[in-house]
């Protein structure tokens, strides 16, 4: 999973927390359950971490690929 800037798609669920709007593809939501986004303070390696109730296989980093519904790029981390 990763973070990306994206426009809402027909199959996205929209959530807002702390004035930030999050989009989540409904199919991904069904696969991984509750998703948690944290900011991790680690000096020059600080950034966002993403975890889910049902981890997906395949590994990957916390930032660098889109989990949006078909668009966007990486979040630039």
N, C-alpha and C positions, 0 to 999 in steps of 0.2 A: 504494500500500500504506500501511497505517497500523497503529498499535497500539491495542488495545482490551482491556478486561476482558471476559472471556466464559467461559462454561461449555463443557466439552468436548462436541462433537457426534459423531455416529456416523462422519462422514467426516473427522474431524480426526486428524492425526498429533500426538503429544505428544513434546516434547523438554524436557530439563531441563539447565540450565547455571548454575553458580554459585548453586544453590538456588532458581532462578527457573524456573517451568514455562512453556513456550511451546506454544501450540496453532497448528497450521497446517493449513488446509483442504487435503486431498490434491489437489484439482483445481488449486488455486493453486500448490502445490508442483510439479506436473507442468508448469505453464506457465512458471514463473520459475526453477526449479532452486534452487541453494543461495542462502539468504537470510542476510544479515549485518545484525545490529543493533548499532549503536555509540552511545555517548553522546558528544556533541560539546560541548566546553567553548567557549563563545562569549559569556561575560558574561551579560547579560540575555536573550540569544537562545539560551542553552544548551538542549539537548534531544536527543532520540533521532533518529538517521538510519537509514534502512532502505535497503539496496541488494540487488539480486539478480543472479545470474549471467546471466540473460536478462531484461533490463529490459522491463517492460510498457509499452505505449503509454498515452497519456492524461495523463501528467504527474501532478502532485499534490504535496502536502507530505509532510514526514516524520511528521506527526502530525495527526490531525483527522478521519480516516474509518476505519471498521472494515474490516479485511481478514479478519475472522472469518467463520465459516460461517453467516451469516444473523442475527447478533444483535449486541448491544452497541452502544455509542455511541462517540463519540470518546474519546480517552484524557484529554481535558481540558487539553491544552497550549494 
